Amino acid sequence: MDALAVVASCFGLTPFERDVLVLAAAEQTDPTTGPRCAAACGDPARPHPTFALALAALDDPHWSALTPVGPLRRWRLIELDDETSPTTSRLRVDERILHFLVGVPYLDVRLHGLLRRRSPRQETPPPGHRDAVESVARVWTGAGFDGPPHAELVGADRATRWDIAATAAEHAGLALYTAAADDLPTDPAERDRLGRLWQREAILIPAALLIEDGDRTGERRDGAEGFLAELPVPVILSGDEPRPGGMAQRERVTVPPLTSDEQLHLWTGALEGVDGIGEQDVRDLVAQFSLPAHVIRSAGAAVRRAPGGDARRQAWRAGLAEARMSLDELGRRIEPRAGWEDLVLADRQHEILREAVAHVRRRATVYQEWGFESVLRRGLGVTALFAGGSGTGKTLAAEVVAGELGVDLFVIDLSQIVSKYIGETEKNLRKVFDAAERGGALLLFDEADALFGKRSEVKDSHDRYANLEVSYLLMRMEAYRGLAILTTNMKQALDQAFMRRIRFIVDFPFPGVPERAEIWRRVIPRATPSEDLDPDRLAQLTVAGGSIRNIALAAAFLAADEGSPLRMRHMLAAARTEYVKLERSLTPSEVRGWV
């Protein structure tokens, strides 16, 4: 079928309307058209096509071809120089239509910047995603579906959804273009013009449109729904979560998470031929990371590009780098550098921390391989509570555990997560856990007291929703594949019902004199020049480990500024500054015999 027949068929042109389009296009392709038009209408001042000339000279003329709602003007196949004089105004063929008729296809330039082309990947999608591809393609081809060719794709990450849509478009014989819902016009007239322009492109290319969901409330949401409702061409709405029900008639397709076997297959393919990585190394990667297919391939490519070295370490670090991207904006990342030797704790606390490490490290072995997952079903996440005053080593212990596991430590401030607006706290927590699932990062929720005070009886809606927030966090913690730690300065204020759902509870008591002396011995590097420092005398200061580190560092700067070794008098000056910050005063017994 030639280009003219395609236009006539797709836009429902009558023979007369088709001939009008040919007449308008002829002016641009045949230089003799102008003089002929002037001769035909008997007016040398009109060397161009008009509707009046078409009505007089062409077969089967009808006045409805002239109307704004007729296909010629509705689909902007032709335009009038002067819409106030439709019969005598010059007819112009739309530039995009002209190029299509002469065999030069492209996306209308008026859509550039708003739409982007998305090509399918060459790789075969994982088995779990093939069903999603087929479901979307089936909607777009109209097979077994009565409504408009609209689908909604939810779950996974944006790039995965776009890959699925692009592959589905290829199966349906379509190109795929993407747009952001937040970029769609909210003005009804502008929205209608854009809708008609895209419908024309969808027919000419042919193509499907993916709209990435954004703002779910207010004017933007209504604008996106209004735009979608008027499109009788293939469209897919892509988002992390489903749109509220009842908004429109759409086939919802949910992208399932990749199974362990699918991830194993992807990692194996991505690292195939890389020396130094065995089957168990790949299984360890699968146990630790839960990454989308395109991210696994990216991590594998990063390993291949890396210079020679420990391939297993490089693969692990590549997985961490890919996983942390989604968490960097949600929390403060701490690069684990501390080791077990940096922790000054009782043996019992050390044992509990090492046991927590074992639970995370051997989670896949016990739950999947040994079958405990099928027996327990719930509460499989590894959760811990670190209770103790400020500066007693809670964050340091979390850093040590993260370093032992080889994962990132992200400190999440719960006081910033908790919102006064109903439902917002759960939304914020969902973002954190969904992002953390990729790399099994160690999540340290600081200031748990902001959410986990003793819950009283439900007296109003705010009490009820506060309890829902607690329940939601506990549910996500218990399902989290990594280690989630809560810190509190007031263990006694926590609800016992909450405490029973925590697997490990580690107390961080205020350090006694022997513990403080040991912290002083470890906090000053061996390379530091010093004279007459006495850890036992320094341990007389009744401060926790965090303050000890602050005093040691400040004293080192004082000594370096003087150009002298670190001495007790520098420690004394730094201690006075730290005590001012703590709103306390040094007592004579604390500094007796220092100087």
C-alpha distance (Angstrom), angle and dihedral (degrees) to the residues before:
residue distance angle dihedral
M1 . . .
D2 3.82 . .
A3 3.81 123.2 .
L4 3.82 94.9 -100.0
A5 3.80 92.2 51.7
V6 3.84 89.6 49.0
V7 3.81 91.7 53.3
A8 3.80 93.1 45.2
S9 3.79 92.8 48.2
C10 3.81 98.6 41.7
F11 3.80 95.8 46.6
G12 3.81 96.7 37.7
L13 3.82 97.8 -118.3
T14 3.77 120.3 179.1
P15 3.81 117.2 -133.0
F16 3.81 89.2 -100.2
E17 3.81 92.6 50.5
R18 3.79 90.1 48.1
D19 3.79 90.2 52.8
V20 3.81 91.3 48.4
L21 3.81 88.2 54.9
V22 3.81 90.4 49.5
L23 3.81 90.1 50.0
A24 3.80 92.0 51.9
A25 3.79 92.1 46.5
A26 3.80 92.5 47.4
E27 3.80 91.2 65.3
Q28 3.83 88.3 63.5
T29 3.81 97.4 42.1
D30 3.83 103.9 35.2
P31 3.84 118.8 49.1
T32 3.81 91.3 -158.7
T33 3.81 92.7 63.3
G34 3.81 95.0 83.7
P35 3.83 97.2 55.3
R36 3.81 90.0 43.9
C37 3.81 91.6 53.1
A38 3.82 90.5 49.4
A39 3.80 91.1 50.0
A40 3.80 93.2 46.1
C41 3.80 94.1 53.6
G42 3.81 93.8 37.3
D43 3.81 93.2 -126.0
P44 3.84 119.7 109.7
A45 3.81 88.3 -163.7
R46 3.81 90.4 66.9
P47 3.82 106.8 60.2
H48 3.80 91.9 156.2
P49 3.82 140.6 74.2
T50 3.82 119.6 -83.7
F51 3.78 134.7 176.4
A52 3.77 89.3 -113.8
L53 3.80 90.1 58.0
A54 3.82 91.1 46.3
L55 3.81 92.6 50.3
A56 3.81 90.1 50.9
A57 3.78 100.9 40.9
L58 3.83 108.9 31.1
D59 3.79 129.4 76.4
D60 3.83 123.7 -101.6
P61 3.83 96.2 7.5
H62 3.82 119.7 -169.8
W63 3.77 130.1 -175.3
S64 3.83 94.3 -135.0
A65 3.81 89.5 73.5
L66 3.79 86.5 71.1
T67 3.82 96.8 57.0
P68 3.85 123.7 103.1
V69 3.82 89.9 -122.6
G70 3.80 93.8 52.7
P71 3.81 114.9 103.0
L72 3.80 95.2 -107.4
R73 3.81 93.2 61.6
R74 3.78 100.1 23.0
W75 3.79 91.3 60.0
R76 3.80 91.9 36.6
L77 3.79 92.4 -121.0
I78 3.79 87.6 144.1
E79 3.78 132.1 17.2
L80 3.83 133.8 -154.3
D81 3.77 122.4 -130.0
D82 3.82 88.8 -147.5
E83 3.79 116.5 23.1
T84 3.81 91.1 -171.3
S85 3.83 89.6 67.4
P86 3.81 103.0 39.0
T87 3.83 97.3 167.2
T88 3.80 98.1 48.4
S89 3.82 99.4 30.5
R90 3.77 118.5 108.6
L91 3.81 113.8 -96.3
R92 3.80 116.1 -134.6
V93 3.78 126.0 -173.3
D94 3.79 112.7 -130.0
E95 3.81 109.6 -103.3
R96 3.80 93.7 -127.2
I97 3.83 90.6 52.2
L98 3.81 91.8 46.4
H99 3.79 91.8 54.8
F100 3.80 91.0 45.9
L101 3.82 91.1 52.6
V102 3.80 91.6 52.6
G103 3.81 92.0 47.3
V104 3.82 104.5 -100.1
P105 3.84 108.4 122.8
Y106 3.83 123.9 -169.9
L107 3.80 140.0 140.3
D108 3.79 112.3 -80.9
V109 3.80 107.7 -96.4
R110 3.82 89.9 -132.1
L111 3.80 87.3 70.2
H112 3.79 96.0 49.6
G113 3.79 111.9 115.5
L114 3.79 91.7 24.0
L115 3.80 98.4 61.4
R116 3.79 131.0 41.2
R117 3.77 128.6 -164.5
R118 3.81 115.8 -119.3
S119 3.79 118.3 -161.9
P120 3.81 123.0 -160.0
R121 3.78 119.2 -107.3
Q122 3.75 118.8 -109.3
E123 3.80 92.4 -129.2
T124 3.79 119.2 93.5
P125 3.82 110.2 -110.0
P126 3.82 117.1 -113.6
P127 3.83 114.6 -91.9
G128 3.80 92.7 -105.5
H129 3.81 90.7 57.6
R130 3.78 96.8 46.5
D131 3.80 91.7 76.2
A132 3.82 89.0 54.2
V133 3.82 90.1 50.3
E134 3.79 91.7 50.8
S135 3.81 93.0 45.9
V136 3.81 92.9 53.2
A137 3.80 93.0 44.3
R138 3.81 89.6 49.9
V139 3.82 91.3 54.3
W140 3.79 92.1 48.6
T141 3.80 93.9 49.7
G142 3.81 91.2 47.0
A143 3.79 94.9 -120.6
G144 3.81 110.3 158.5
F145 3.79 94.5 -16.6
D146 3.82 124.6 110.7
G147 3.80 101.4 -169.6
P148 3.79 131.4 70.0
P149 3.82 115.3 -58.0
H150 3.81 92.1 -94.7
A151 3.79 127.0 134.1
E152 3.78 136.1 178.0
L153 3.80 118.3 -142.0
V154 3.82 116.3 -162.1
G155 3.78 137.0 171.0
A156 3.82 133.8 39.1
D157 3.81 118.1 55.0
R158 3.77 128.6 -53.3
A159 3.80 96.9 -101.2
T160 3.81 91.4 51.0
R161 3.80 91.8 50.2
W162 3.79 90.4 49.3
D163 3.80 91.4 49.8
I164 3.79 90.4 51.6
A165 3.81 91.9 48.4
A166 3.81 92.5 47.4
T167 3.80 91.5 50.8
A168 3.82 90.9 46.9
A169 3.80 89.9 50.6
E170 3.79 90.5 52.4
H171 3.82 90.2 50.8
A172 3.81 89.4 51.1
G173 3.81 92.8 48.2
L174 3.81 93.9 -109.5
A175 3.78 138.7 122.3
L176 3.81 117.2 -126.7
Y177 3.79 126.3 -132.2
T178 3.80 124.8 -178.6
A179 3.80 133.1 -149.4
A180 3.81 135.3 175.1
A181 3.79 116.8 -115.0
D182 3.79 89.8 -138.3
D183 3.83 89.7 60.4
L184 3.80 94.4 57.4
P185 3.83 115.3 105.8
T186 3.77 117.3 -105.2
D187 3.81 94.8 -157.8
P188 3.84 107.0 97.7
A189 3.82 94.3 -139.2
E190 3.82 93.4 50.3
R191 3.78 90.3 44.3
D192 3.81 90.9 53.1
R193 3.82 92.3 50.0
L194 3.79 91.2 49.1
G195 3.80 91.3 46.8
R196 3.79 93.2 52.9
L197 3.79 91.7 45.4
W198 3.80 91.5 52.4
Q199 3.82 93.2 45.3
R200 3.79 88.0 55.9
E201 3.81 91.0 50.4
A202 3.79 92.7 45.2
I203 3.80 88.3 56.2
L204 3.79 97.5 43.0
I205 3.82 100.0 44.8
P206 3.20 91.9 24.6
A207 3.82 104.5 -126.1
A208 3.78 148.2 152.5
L209 3.79 124.5 -131.8
L210 3.81 124.6 -134.8
I211 3.80 115.3 -160.9
E212 3.80 114.3 -162.9
D213 3.78 108.4 -142.2
G214 3.77 116.9 -123.3
D215 3.79 129.4 153.5
R216 3.81 107.6 31.7
T217 3.77 98.2 -167.8
G218 3.76 140.7 65.3
E219 3.77 128.6 -12.7
R220 3.79 97.1 -7.9
R221 3.79 93.1 54.8
D222 3.80 92.5 47.9
G223 3.79 90.3 47.2
A224 3.78 93.0 52.9
E225 3.80 91.9 47.3
G226 3.80 91.1 48.6
F227 3.78 90.7 51.2
L228 3.81 93.0 48.6
A229 3.79 94.6 46.2
E230 3.80 92.6 61.2
L231 3.80 96.8 49.8
P232 3.83 114.7 95.6
V233 3.81 90.4 -179.6
P234 3.84 130.6 88.8
V235 3.80 109.9 -65.2
I236 3.79 134.0 163.0
L237 3.79 126.9 -165.5
S238 3.81 111.2 -148.5
G239 3.81 123.5 -161.4
D240 3.77 146.1 140.9
E241 3.80 90.9 -112.9
P242 3.81 135.4 22.7
R243 3.76 119.5 -89.7
P244 3.82 115.0 -112.2
G245 3.81 111.4 -75.8
G246 3.74 122.6 -99.7
M247 3.81 95.1 31.1
A248 3.81 96.0 112.7
Q249 3.77 144.0 -21.9
R250 3.78 105.0 -89.2
E251 3.77 135.7 146.0
R252 3.81 106.6 -119.1
V253 3.80 116.5 -142.7
T254 3.81 118.2 -172.7
V255 3.79 119.6 -156.3
P256 3.82 108.6 -137.9
P257 3.81 120.2 -140.1
L258 3.76 115.9 -102.1
T259 3.79 114.3 -93.0
S260 3.79 121.7 -126.6
D261 3.80 90.3 -105.6
E262 3.80 91.6 51.7
Q263 3.79 91.4 49.6
L264 3.80 90.4 47.1
H265 3.80 89.8 53.1
L266 3.82 91.7 48.4
W267 3.81 94.7 47.5
T268 3.82 90.6 46.5
G269 3.80 91.2 52.4
A270 3.80 93.6 44.0
L271 3.82 92.4 51.7
E272 3.80 98.4 35.7
G273 3.78 110.9 139.8
V274 3.82 95.0 13.0
D275 3.80 108.2 134.8
G276 3.78 118.4 -128.6
I277 3.81 98.4 30.3
G278 3.78 117.2 106.1
E279 3.78 133.6 -175.0
Q280 3.82 93.4 -91.2
D281 3.80 90.7 51.2
V282 3.79 89.3 55.3
R283 3.80 91.0 47.9
D284 3.80 89.5 52.1
L285 3.80 89.3 54.2
V286 3.80 90.6 51.1
A287 3.80 91.2 48.7
Q288 3.81 92.1 51.1
F289 3.79 104.7 37.4
S290 3.78 132.7 49.1
L291 3.79 101.7 -168.9
P292 3.81 132.3 161.7
A293 3.79 117.4 -106.0
H294 3.80 95.2 -104.9
V295 3.82 90.9 50.4
I296 3.82 92.5 50.7
R297 3.79 89.5 51.9
S298 3.81 89.7 48.3
A299 3.81 91.1 50.8
G300 3.80 90.3 49.6
A301 3.79 90.8 50.5
A302 3.82 89.8 50.9
V303 3.81 90.2 54.5
R304 3.80 91.1 50.3
R305 3.80 91.6 50.6
A306 3.80 93.8 48.6
P307 3.81 117.9 99.4
G308 3.80 119.3 -109.1
G309 3.77 118.7 -62.2
D310 3.78 140.9 94.5
A311 3.80 101.1 -13.2
R312 3.80 92.6 -168.4
R313 3.81 91.6 55.0
Q314 3.79 90.5 45.3
A315 3.81 91.3 52.3
W316 3.78 91.1 48.7
R317 3.80 92.2 48.9
A318 3.80 90.9 46.7
G319 3.80 89.2 54.0
L320 3.80 90.6 49.7
A321 3.79 92.2 48.6
E322 3.80 92.2 51.8
A323 3.81 93.7 44.4
R324 3.80 98.0 47.8
M325 3.80 94.9 57.8
S326 3.79 92.4 81.4
L327 3.82 93.4 47.3
D328 3.79 102.3 45.3
E329 3.80 92.1 85.2
L330 3.80 94.2 47.8
G331 3.78 103.3 52.7
R332 3.78 147.0 3.8
R333 3.79 111.9 -84.2
I334 3.79 118.5 -144.8
E335 3.78 118.5 -163.0
P336 3.83 103.5 -135.1
R337 3.80 109.6 -121.4
A338 3.79 104.3 143.8
G339 3.80 121.7 95.6
W340 3.78 136.2 -158.5
E341 3.81 90.0 -89.4
D342 3.81 89.4 63.8
L343 3.80 92.7 60.5
V344 3.79 117.6 90.1
L345 3.79 102.4 -164.3
A346 3.77 138.6 128.6
D347 3.80 117.3 -86.6
R348 3.79 91.6 -108.6
Q349 3.81 92.4 58.1
H350 3.80 90.2 47.9
E351 3.79 89.9 52.6
I352 3.80 93.0 51.3
L353 3.80 92.0 49.9
R354 3.81 92.0 49.7
E355 3.79 89.9 48.1
A356 3.81 89.9 53.4
V357 3.80 89.0 51.8
A358 3.80 90.1 52.5
H359 3.82 91.4 50.8
V360 3.80 91.3 54.9
R361 3.80 96.7 40.0
R362 3.82 95.3 48.8
R363 3.79 96.9 35.8
A364 3.82 94.6 112.4
T365 3.81 92.6 47.0
V366 3.80 95.9 51.6
Y367 3.81 99.3 36.4
Q368 3.79 103.0 37.2
E369 3.79 108.0 20.3
W370 3.81 97.0 35.6
G371 3.81 93.7 38.6
F372 3.81 101.4 -123.2
E373 3.80 90.6 131.7
S374 3.80 91.8 67.8
V375 3.80 91.1 50.7
L376 3.80 101.3 42.7
R377 3.84 98.9 32.5
R378 3.83 94.5 173.6
G379 3.78 136.4 48.9
L380 3.80 94.4 34.2
G381 3.79 95.2 140.4
V382 3.80 120.3 101.7
T383 3.80 109.1 -120.6
A384 3.78 130.9 176.9
L385 3.77 139.2 -178.2
F386 3.80 120.2 -148.1
A387 3.79 108.8 -161.3
G388 3.76 124.2 -172.6
G389 3.76 146.4 94.0
S390 3.77 125.6 -68.3
G391 3.80 113.8 -71.0
T392 3.81 96.1 16.5
G393 3.83 93.5 120.4
K394 3.81 106.1 -92.3
T395 3.79 95.7 132.8
L396 3.80 91.3 40.4
A397 3.80 90.3 54.0
A398 3.80 90.5 50.0
E399 3.80 89.0 51.1
V400 3.80 90.9 51.7
V401 3.81 91.8 50.0
A402 3.84 91.5 47.6
G403 3.79 90.3 50.5
E404 3.80 91.5 49.7
L405 3.82 90.3 51.4
G406 3.81 93.2 43.6
V407 3.82 93.5 -125.5
D408 3.77 136.8 121.4
L409 3.78 121.7 -92.4
F410 3.78 114.7 -138.1
V411 3.79 119.1 -172.1
I412 3.80 110.3 -151.1
D413 3.80 115.8 -166.2
L414 3.80 104.8 -141.1
S415 3.80 91.1 -164.0
Q416 3.82 86.5 65.9
I417 3.81 93.3 44.2
V418 3.81 96.7 51.9
S419 3.80 111.1 86.5
K420 3.78 131.5 -168.2
Y421 3.80 89.2 -137.6
I422 3.77 114.7 92.3
G423 3.79 112.2 -108.5
E424 3.82 95.7 9.6
T425 3.82 94.7 98.5
E426 3.81 91.9 56.5
K427 3.81 89.5 46.5
N428 3.81 91.2 53.0
L429 3.81 92.3 46.6
R430 3.79 90.8 48.5
K431 3.79 90.6 56.0
V432 3.80 91.1 51.6
F433 3.79 96.8 48.8
D434 3.81 95.2 40.8
A435 3.80 89.9 52.9
A436 3.82 93.5 43.9
E437 3.81 93.2 51.4
R438 3.79 89.8 72.7
G439 3.78 94.7 68.2
G440 3.78 106.0 14.3
A441 3.79 89.2 -120.4
L442 3.78 119.2 -174.0
L443 3.81 105.1 -105.3
L444 3.78 116.2 -153.4
F445 3.80 110.4 -168.1
D446 3.77 104.6 -159.2
E447 3.80 122.8 -156.0
A448 3.80 96.1 20.8
D449 3.79 88.2 174.3
A450 3.82 87.5 77.4
L451 3.78 87.9 73.3
F452 3.80 107.9 13.5
G453 3.76 106.9 60.3
K454 3.80 118.5 136.3
R455 3.76 105.9 -69.2
S456 3.76 114.6 -129.5
E457 3.76 126.8 -160.5
V458 3.77 115.8 -59.7
K459 3.78 104.9 -97.5
D460 3.79 101.0 160.3
S461 3.79 142.7 2.3
H462 3.81 92.6 -84.7
D463 3.82 91.3 58.2
R464 3.78 89.9 49.3
Y465 3.79 93.6 50.3
A466 3.80 91.8 45.1
N467 3.81 87.9 57.5
L468 3.82 89.4 48.8
E469 3.79 89.7 54.0
V470 3.81 91.0 52.1
S471 3.79 91.3 48.0
Y472 3.78 92.0 48.3
L473 3.81 93.3 51.7
L474 3.80 91.7 47.5
M475 3.79 90.6 49.5
R476 3.81 92.6 51.3
M477 3.81 92.4 45.0
E478 3.79 91.7 51.7
A479 3.81 91.1 51.0
Y480 3.80 96.4 42.3
R481 3.81 114.0 115.8
G482 3.81 93.9 -147.8
L483 3.80 130.9 49.5
A484 3.80 119.9 -71.3
I485 3.81 117.0 -165.8
L486 3.78 128.2 -170.6
T487 3.79 122.0 -160.4
T488 3.77 126.6 -154.8
N489 3.77 137.9 174.3
M490 3.80 91.7 -159.4
K491 3.78 110.9 50.1
Q492 3.77 91.3 164.6
A493 3.81 90.7 61.8
L494 3.78 94.3 60.2
D495 3.76 122.5 103.1
Q496 3.82 113.4 -105.3
A497 3.80 90.5 -138.5
F498 3.78 87.1 61.3
M499 3.81 93.6 45.1
R500 3.80 91.6 56.7
R501 3.81 90.4 60.7
I502 3.82 94.2 56.1
R503 3.80 114.4 93.3
F504 3.83 99.0 -156.5
I505 3.79 128.6 28.9
V506 3.80 116.2 -171.3
D507 3.80 119.8 -172.5
F508 3.79 118.3 -150.0
P509 3.81 104.6 -162.4
F510 3.76 122.8 -164.0
P511 3.84 104.0 -88.2
G512 3.78 118.2 -105.2
V513 3.80 124.4 -137.8
P514 3.85 95.2 -84.0
E515 3.81 91.5 48.5
R516 3.81 92.0 47.1
A517 3.79 90.9 50.9
E518 3.80 90.1 51.8
I519 3.81 90.7 49.5
W520 3.83 89.3 51.8
R521 3.80 90.4 52.1
R522 3.79 92.1 51.9
V523 3.78 99.9 40.1
I524 3.81 96.8 64.2
P525 3.83 112.1 72.8
R526 3.79 118.3 -127.8
A527 3.80 90.5 -122.2
T528 3.81 91.5 62.3
P529 3.84 112.1 104.8
S530 3.80 107.4 -128.6
E531 3.80 141.2 165.7
D532 3.80 129.4 -155.4
L533 3.80 96.5 -14.6
D534 3.80 109.4 166.5
P535 3.83 114.4 -162.4
D536 3.80 91.3 -169.2
R537 3.81 91.9 56.9
L538 3.81 91.3 43.2
A539 3.81 88.2 52.9
Q540 3.83 88.2 66.2
L541 3.81 86.8 79.0
T542 3.80 106.1 97.3
V543 3.80 96.8 -139.2
A544 3.79 133.0 119.8
G545 3.79 126.9 -113.3
G546 3.81 94.7 -89.2
S547 3.80 92.0 57.4
I548 3.82 91.0 43.8
R549 3.81 89.2 57.9
N550 3.81 91.1 47.7
I551 3.82 92.3 51.1
A552 3.81 93.6 46.9
L553 3.80 92.4 49.8
A554 3.80 94.6 46.0
A555 3.82 91.3 48.0
A556 3.81 90.1 50.6
F557 3.80 90.5 55.7
L558 3.82 91.0 49.1
A559 3.81 90.7 51.7
A560 3.80 93.3 45.1
D561 3.80 90.7 50.7
E562 3.81 90.0 53.6
G563 3.79 91.6 45.2
S564 3.79 90.8 -125.5
P565 3.81 136.1 116.6
L566 3.78 118.7 -87.6
R567 3.82 109.1 -87.4
M568 3.79 138.9 176.5
R569 3.82 91.9 -100.3
H570 3.81 89.2 60.9
M571 3.79 88.5 51.1
L572 3.80 90.0 50.6
A573 3.81 93.0 52.3
A574 3.80 91.9 47.0
A575 3.81 91.5 46.9
R576 3.80 91.0 54.6
T577 3.81 90.2 53.4
E578 3.81 92.2 48.1
Y579 3.80 92.0 48.8
V580 3.81 90.7 52.9
K581 3.79 87.7 55.0
L582 3.81 89.4 49.9
E583 3.83 89.6 47.5
R584 3.78 90.9 -121.3
S585 3.82 136.3 118.0
L586 3.77 127.5 -128.4
T587 3.80 111.6 -111.6
P588 3.83 122.3 -142.4
S589 3.82 90.7 -116.8
E590 3.80 91.6 57.4
V591 3.82 95.1 56.2
R592 3.79 100.6 29.4
G593 3.81 110.6 142.5
W594 3.79 95.3 5.1
V595 3.80 98.5 121.2
